[in-house]
């Protein structure tokens, strides 16, 4: 009997220890699960803050705004085992271009334990032109060859030696993107969004279909770590359901000065803008026709809206001055809206003497029926944005900046050198609170009174508190 009692005590101790172990394991498991829920709540809080920032939705039913800070609380979250959740939201500087998002999530357990996770993120204006070449509804097609790479105009000219030790200002950040969906019809799934032929991409190719790119034996898709024996790096061919090529509403200036039909021939010239200006001067034209050796000179910050055709032929050119006080001034730039009609930029094309791509924007978001071409041997420093039409680039055009169109065809062997400075969502031509620069003037509040703003994104999420 004594032995039986001893054995029973041993079993009881083992059983109680096992029950305690199971309870501790359940408690730890529950805590781990609820901790995961709390981080999910904190992430949801960041999304709510980003939504409010992008939509200016500071509804008093949720938000309290005071002293440049918006605060709010989300409640009503319930989880397993009777746990409940709460999110405290704080957006510091919500009315500025650099808001700070803080999301603090609490999950309370029935035993009184409260788990906390806090995330912090800095808001940045989303990049308007994140890709070297972006096709919004159709294909990017190279009929022969070409090269795509990147550089940063803020560091110097393309190919210049920068940094310490010196490195070449040529990189592998060029992204060629097609948002062509296949299906639906009439897209053919066997025809990928990017037709590269013998083109070289120092960067990435991104498409929507399972087969986003086709290429010939002479093509390259490489990065800095691609083995020299490999001409096409499969890690740099990416399929995404929602490729990142933003499209914003184009804003036209109010009450521009009318120029009528601008027709220049022979050695005629016309000057727009002033080197001393710190805000953009807005003009409108029924059409623009430059022929022979004529010049349209941009000598300051200028917005030009063309309601008809744009034609540059012969040795004519649109000449954008340098930033010197005697040429174009520190804010020299051209934002040209081609909202309807045809565009044929031939001849000497658009000569951007500042060599800063952010200072020239040619845009037409509502242009759906015009024929759009650029064929010139003069390098183009700037950005083109025609998201609802087809753009054709002829010959072996050298392009420094970025191109966006519904579909893009390259005839010849162009060189596209993406300017990484365009990734900034901040004003690119800075120095004056009233002039935001050409790339953002079309989308953001400008000197002409438009009010829309590009969306914000978050630069980095950091967990600053957990318990």
C-alpha positions, -999 to 999 in steps of 0.1 A, spaced: 0 0 0 29 24 8 44 17 -25 11 23 -42 7 56 -24 42 67 -34 36 57 -70 3 77 -69 21 107 -56 46 105 -84 18 102 -110 1 132 -93 33 153 -94 39 144 -130 3 151 -140 2 185 -122 36 194 -138 22 184 -172 -9 204 -166 12 234 -155 34 230 -186 3 228 -208 -11 259 -192 22 278 -196 24 267 -232 -11 278 -238 -4 312 -222 27 317 -242 10 306 -274 -19 329 -267 5 358 -260 24 351 -292 -9 349 -312 -22 382 -297 12 398 -302 8 390 -339 -27 404 -338 -13 436 -323 13 441 -350 -15 435 -376 -36 462 -359 -6 486 -359 -1 479 -396 -38 485 -403 -35 518 -383 -7 529 -407 -29 522 -437 -57 542 -421 -34 571 -416 -20 569 -451 -56 568 -465 -65 599 -445 -34 617 -456 -39 609 -493 -76 618 -492 -74 647 -468 -101 628 -448 -97 642 -413 -134 634 -404 -141 647 -368 -159 614 -361 -125 598 -360 -99 625 -360 -90 654 -337 -67 680 -353 -47 706 -333 -13 722 -337 -5 704 -369 -11 670 -354 -41 646 -361 -50 620 -335 -77 593 -335 -86 560 -319 -100 528 -336 -119 504 -313 -142 474 -316 -116 447 -325 -123 413 -310 -101 381 -311 -100 346 -298 -103 338 -261 -121 371 -253 -92 394 -263 -100 429 -276 -80 454 -296 -75 492 -298 -54 514 -321 -42 549 -313 -34 570 -344 -11 600 -346 -1 619 -377 24 647 -370 26 674 -396 -4 661 -416 -6 694 -434 30 693 -446 50 674 -472 67 654 -445 42 638 -422 51 613 -396 27 584 -390 26 566 -356 3 537 -350 1 522 -315 -19 490 -311 -31 474 -278 -45 439 -273 -61 433 -239 -64 397 -226 -91 386 -201 -65 381 -174 -55 417 -175 -24 414 -197 -21 441 -223 2 437 -253 14 468 -272 31 472 -306 40 506 -319 50 514 -355 65 546 -369 69 557 -405 78 589 -423 56 600 -452 70 610 -486 53 623 -517 50 593 -540 73 592 -570 56 604 -602 80 588 -626 96 557 -610 104 539 -642 127 545 -672 99 534 -696 64 527 -686 35 515 -708 1 519 -690 -21 499 -713 0 484 -741 35 472 -750 70 485 -749 84 474 -782 120 476 -795 121 469 -832 158 464 -833 180 471 -802 188 498 -777 202 502 -742 186 512 -709 205 522 -678 203 549 -651 222 578 -636 215 606 -611 216 641 -625 221 655 -590 255 638 -589 266 650 -623 265 642 -660 258 607 -673 290 587 -671 309 612 -649 331 599 -621 314 606 -587 320 596 -551 351 585 -532 366 563 -545 353 575 -579 326 555 -595 309 559 -628 275 577 -627 259 548 -646 237 523 -628 214 494 -630 181 510 -619 164 513 -652 129 497 -651 110 488 -682 74 482 -673 43 472 -692 9 471 -676 -6 451 -706 -31 426 -692 -36 393 -710 -63 384 -708 -87 403 -713 -90 404 -751 -78 417 -774 -44 411 -757 -27 379 -768 -12 360 -739 15 346 -762 27 382 -768 44 396 -738 42 432 -726 79 440 -733 94 431 -767 131 436 -762 146 421 -794 184 428 -790 180 455 -764 201 457 -732 185 465 -699 207 474 -670 179 470 -645 146 452 -645 118 442 -668 83 441 -652 51 428 -667 17 415 -657 15 384 -677 32 351 -668 56 357 -697 64 395 -694 92 398 -719 105 383 -751 141 388 -764 165 377 -790 199 361 -785 217 394 -784 197 409 -756 208 415 -720 189 419 -688 215 423 -660 223 439 -627 256 446 -608 257 411 -594 248 392 -625 275 367 -635 295 377 -665 286 344 -682 249 352 -679 233 376 -704 197 374 -690 194 374 -652 160 357 -644 159 375 -610 155 407 -629 124 396 -648 94 403 -626 57 395 -628 35 418 -607 -3 419 -605 -2 457 -600 29 473 -615 39 507 -601 33 533 -628 14 561 -611 -12 581 -631 -24 614 -617 -49 640 -628 -33 666 -651 -39 702 -640 -41 729 -666 -33 765 -657 -61 790 -653 -62 822 -675 -31 816 -696 -19 843 -720 -32 833 -755 -6 831 -783 -30 820 -810 -13 799 -837 25 799 -831 40 796 -866 78 802 -870 98 796 -901 131 807 -916 152 823 -888 123 836 -869 123 832 -831 99 838 -802 109 841 -765 87 830 -736 93 836 -699 118 857 -680 150 846 -663 141 867 -633 107 850 -628 103 828 -597 68 815 -607 57 799 -639 42 821 -666 14 803 -684 6 805 -721 -18 788 -745 -15 782 -782 -39 768 -808 -10 751 -824 28 753 -826 47 749 -859 85 754 -861 103 749 -894 136 757 -911 159 771 -884 134 789 -863 135 788 -825 110 789 -797 131 801 -767 122 793 -732 139 819 -709 123 812 -675 97 790 -659 70 784 -685 38 764 -688 26 761 -724 -8 745 -732 -12 735 -769 -47 727 -780 -38 715 -815 -8 701 -833 29 705 -823 54 703 -852 92 708 -851 110 702 -884 140 710 -904 167 723 -880 142 741 -859 141 736 -821 124 744 -788 153 758 -769 152 757 -730 179 780 -716 206 773 -690 202 783 -653 225 813 -658 209 848 -651 215 858 -688 199 826 -703 170 811 -684 175 819 -647 175 795 -617 139 784 -623 141 779 -661 118 750 -671 92 740 -697 59 722 -689 42 717 -723 7 702 -724 -3 686 -757 -39 677 -748 -51 670 -783 -39 668 -818 -6 654 -832 29 658 -819 59 655 -843 91 666 -826 117 663 -854 144 686 -865 166 696 -835 137 687 -812 137 701 -776 171 713 -766 173 714 -728 205 733 -722 203 729 -685 208 691 -690 184 686 -660 156 662 -670 133 675 -643 131 709 -661 112 696 -691 79 679 -690 58 671 -721 24 658 -710 -10 650 -724 -31 627 -702 -63 634 -722 -46 630 -756 -61 597 -769 -64 602 -807 -33 621 -818 -2 607 -834 28 612 -812 63 610 -825 98 621 -816 126 616 -841 157 637 -837 194 631 -832 194 658 -805 195 643 -770 163 648 -751 166 657 -714 132 655 -699 100 635 -692 71 626 -715 38 614 -701 10 603 -724 -7 575 -705 -36 571 -728 -19 572 -762 9 556 -782 43 572 -784 68 564 -812 105 572 -808 125 571 -841 161 566 -850 187 562 -823 174 589 -800 193 595 -767 169 601 -739 179 613 -704 149 612 -680 118 590 -684 90 581 -708 54 571 -700 27 563 -726 -1 539 -732 22 520 -755 57 529 -767 75 518 -798 112 524 -804 124 523 -840 161 521 -843 185 517 -814 178 543 -787 196 550 -755 173 555 -725 191 568 -694 168 570 -665 174 599 -641 170 585 -606 165 621 -594 129 617 -608 122 592 -580 118 621 -556 82 632 -550 94 666 -537 96 697 -559 124 691 -583 131 727 -592 133 742 -557 141 775 -542 108 793 -543 77 785 -522 55 795 -552 71 774 -579 71 736 -575 89 726 -607 75 712 -640 72 676 -631 50 682 -602 32 713 -615 10 691 -636 -2 672 -606 4 693 -575 -7 727 -564 10 752 -587 12 789 -591 -18 788 -613 -41 778 -585 -46 740 -590 -52 721 -558 -46 684 -563 -16 667 -548 2 635 -556 -3 607 -531 20 600 -502 39 568 -495 59 557 -466 97 555 -467 103 530 -439 84 513 -411 102 510 -377 89 493 -346 96 517 -317 78 500 -289 67 464 -280 56 448 -248 
